[in-house]
Amino acid sequence: MDDHMANFEFTLKPNILMSHYFNSFVSRQPVASFLHLFFRLVALVMYLLCDWDGKNCESCFFTIIGLLSLDFWYVKNVSGRLLVGLHWWNQIDEDGNSFWVFEAKKRSPNTGTQTEARIFWLGFIICPLIWTIFFFTALFSWKIEWLLLVIPCFSLQVVNLHCYLRCKAGEQNGQQFFKQENFSFCSV
């Protein structure tokens, strides 16, 4: 039996399924993924921790709006490009006409992984839903000053979401770059 064990060669072969599972968590853009969620989550937590008695309403208002403004800018200009290869902007031509440009770049080695894309879209979808809950909570509890905070917070989140959905729709239609005049939120 010892001869049999001496000739036995034990080799570990990587499990293909497990290596694929762990490789999907490798992050190409860890800072972009972190900051994509950081500003909006801190704003949500700050909203929950602020006193509803009105003493800290002004400081909470400016801090939360500041955080979500940073989030809006960062997502629009940085994490959208890095994590999913999408970007949008407004442009004014020589005649003074305003038009919206939606861009969808092809996947590249610099674009985020599938997991990072899921983080990007889940952060986009869940946060406006949470702000919607906050809206109805403030509305039904007659907290008008908090309602005045929730409306711009929800608006910042939804405008960015809407524009990225337009980019994603163009990408799925095979368009890499398209312009739209007379931008409307009703024409999705």
N, C-alpha and C positions, 0 to 999 in steps of 0.2 A: 504494500500500500504506500510505503514511503517512496518507492520508485515512481509510482503513478503520480504522486503529489509533486515530486521533483520535476517531472516533465510537464506539469500543468502550468501553462502560462496565463496569468491573469492580467487582462488588459481592460482598461476602462474605455469604452467608446461613448462619446458624448451623445446624449439623447437629443435627437434632432428637434423634437418638440420642445424640450426644456431650453435648448440653446436659442430657439426662435423666441420663446417666451421671455427670456432674460434680455435678448438683444432688442426687443421692442421697448424696453425700459431705458435703454441707453439714450441719453439726451444729447442732441447736437447743439441745442440752444438752451442751456439750463438757466441762464440769467434772464433771457427773454420769457421763458415759461414762468419763472418765479415772479417777475415784475408784472407779467400779464394779469396775475391774480392778486398780487400784493396790494395795489392801490384800492381796488374795489372791495377786497375783503376787509382791509383796515377801515374803509368807509362804512361798511356794513356793521362791523363790530363797534365802531365809534357811535353809530346811530343807536345801537342797542344799549350802549353803556351811558349815553348822555341822559341827564335828568330830564324827566318830562314835566317838571314843575316850572320850567321857564327861566330858571336862574342862569343856566349855561347855554341858552338857546343860540345866542349870537355867536359865541366862540365855536360851538358845535357846527352851526350853519356854515361859517366860513371855512372851517377845517375840512368838513365833509365835501363841500363844493370844490375846495382846492384839491383834495385827493382825487375826486372824480374827474376834475379837469386834467390833472396829470395823467390819469388813467386814459381819458379820451385821447389825449395827444400821443401817449406812448403806444397805445394799441393801434391808432390810425397810422402813425409814422414808423414804428419800429416792429412791434411783435407781430403785426399782421403780415409784414413782408417776410420776417424771419421764420415764423412758425408755419404759415400756410401759403406763402407766396402771393398774397392778395394785397391790393392797395387801392385807395380811392382818394380823389381830391376834386376841388372846385377850381375851375380855370375861367378867366375872363379874356376874351380875344380882343383884337385891336378895335373892333366896332363897339366894344362895351357889353357884348352879349355874354352872359354867364352860362356855362355848361359844366356838367359833371363828368368826370372821367373815372372809369372803373377798370382796373388792371388785374389780370390773373396770369402770373408767371408760371411756366412749367416747373414741375418738381425738379430740384437739383440736389446735389449732395449737401448744400448749405441750408436747404429748407429743413424745417423740423421733422421729427419722426412722426409716425402715425399716432403715437401716444401724445405727443405734444400738440398735434392737430386736434385730438379729442379734448385736451385740456383747454385749448383755445376756444372751441365751440361750446363746450359745457359751461365755461366761465361766462360766455356771451349769453347763453340761454337762461341759466339759472339765476344770475344776478338781476335781470329785469323782472323775473317772476317774484323774487324776494322784494324788490322795490314796489311791485304791485300789491303785495300783501301789506307792506308798510303803508301804502297809500290808503287802502281800505281801513286799516287799523286807525290811522290818524283821522280819516273822514268820519268813521262811526263813533269815535271817542271825542269828536269835536275839538281836536287839537289843531287849530288852524295854523299856528306858527310852524308846526311840524309838517303839516300838509304843504306849506309853502316851501319847505326843504325837499320833500319827497318828489314833488313835480319836476324840478330841474334835474334831480338825480336820475329819475326814471327817463327823462328826455335825453340826457347825455348817453345813457346806456342804449336806448332804443335807436337813436340816430346812427350810432356806430354799428349796431347789429344790422339795421336795415341796409346800410351801405355795403357791409361785407356780404350780406345775402345776395345783393345785386352782383357783386364781384363773383361770388360762387356760382350764381346762375349763368353768368357769362362764360365762366370756365367750363361748366357742364355743357354749354351749347357750342363749345369749341372756339369761343372768341377769347383771344388773349388780351385785347385792348379795345374798349368801346366807349363812345361818348354819348351823352344824353342831354338834350336841351329840355327845359321846362321840367325839371326834376320834381316829382311829387311822391309823397309817401303812400298815396292811394294806388299807384300804378306798379305794384310789385310783380 
